[in-house]
Amino acid sequence: MTPVVQLKAVTREFAGTAAVREVDLTVTRGQFVALLGPSGCGKTTTLRMIAGYLQPTSGTILLEGRDATRLPPERRNIGMVFQSYALFPHMTVAKNVAFGLQMRKVPAAQIRTRVHEALDLVGLAHLADRRPQQLSGGQQQRVALARAIAARPAVLLLDEPLSNLDARLRVQMRQELLRIQRETGITAILVTHDQEEALELADSMVILDRGRVVQQGHPREVFRAPRTRFVAEFLGYENFLDLPGRGRITIRPEHVDVVEHDAAPPAGGESVTGTVAAVRFRGTDCVVTVDVGGQNVLATTTNDSLRAGSPVRLFLPLDRAISLTGTDSVPGDGGQGTPSLQHQQESPA
Ligand SMILES: Nc1ncnc2c1ncn2[C@@H]1O[C@H](COP(=O)(O)OP(=O)(O)OP(=O)(O)O)[C@@H](O)[C@H]1O
């Protein structure tokens, strides 16, 4: 089957600095792909190149099998939904949805049907005569979605569409977005920096670091087997240890066992000794931060006798440990590591 969107070695530079580097991406019909990464990793630049608002410095973009690298946005058959909704304030909901179809000279009867269908799909048919400012943020976002869908695009591009909504509504709208995507079978590419959103919505997750794709796959697969520390940190893993003979691993705090420092190491895992640096009581258990030779390791425990300074042994069951086999360096960036994530490594001490 011909992919709907294909990027081949796409690079975009701004004043000689690459914002997107050699990105390869294939999106098949009906897929929901999330482009995920921290601020500045190149998500929006990638999306804008797919939409045609930006030209790649090099590389090729194919849409439904045809070279679209130099095609203007209006000839790409693409729908876009932005964080800011971008609705016309002086037009009714129905007119907002109809506008693009009128521009494309779709016959009036067809416009009426399509507007009604699209508003029905997003659950807003009863508000067709309202103006955007008479709607809530979530409703306005649904109008933007209806407008994009009514045009029957080959692919729907969603640029942080839920980030202006409050936390509760954002979670509700995720489910709504998923339902609409499944019902219409529309191919969609979502840009987000929210890993939860990507895990919940996408059937393929593409993680970007400094303009490069660093890992790609089904969210479950990427979550269970992050390749590098960058990916693991981005997905919320906090413990990183370099174990002699095993290389770098990550393990969840709830899988680390805290035992007496002089206890015999159990079989089936590694054990390391350290000193408790901080204890955070959470009600049913505690999260302890243990200094292991200068590296902080978090563990949960129900042992509430531990105090800062207590010597302990940590048991790391190997069937719970994930080996991080990849490296985070990006050729050509001066080997700066992953500075954008430093703030996420703080221990709760
Ligand atoms: N028009 C531009 N001129 C110069 N540099 C730009 C321009 N647009 C983007 N950049 C740079 O390219 C890099 C990638 O930006 P981009 O907006 O694609 O990131 P992003 O992952 O979408 O970030 P965010 O989540 O903050 O929106 C950044 O370093 C940014 O400063």
The ligand as a Gaussian input file, in Angstrom:
#p B3LYP/6-31G(d) Opt

LIG

0 1
 N       11.945000      30.407000      11.673000
 C       12.984000      29.980000      12.395000
 N       14.156000      30.640000      12.378000
 C       15.214000      30.215000      13.102000
 N       15.200000      29.111000      13.870000
 C       14.066000      28.427000      13.945000
 C       12.888000      28.807000      13.220000
 N       11.914000      27.910000      13.480000
 C       12.438000      27.017000      14.331000
 N       13.730000      27.302000      14.621000
 C       14.631000      26.535000      15.490000
 O       14.567000      25.182000      15.101000
 C       14.571000      24.317000      16.248000
 C       13.357000      23.418000      16.207000
 O       12.185000      24.202000      16.378000
 P       10.732000      23.589000      16.385000
 O        9.757000      24.715000      16.542000
 O       10.556000      22.688000      15.247000
 O       10.761000      22.737000      17.720000
 P        9.591000      22.014000      18.501000
 O       10.083000      20.665000      18.794000
 O        8.330000      22.127000      17.750000
 O        9.528000      22.880000      19.822000
 P        8.272000      23.334000      20.716000
 O        7.788000      22.108000      21.406000
 O        8.885000      24.324000      21.654000
 O        7.262000      23.945000      19.798000
 C       14.636000      25.225000      17.462000
 O       15.975000      25.292000      17.877000
 C       14.164000      26.561000      16.945000
 O       14.740000      27.623000      17.659000

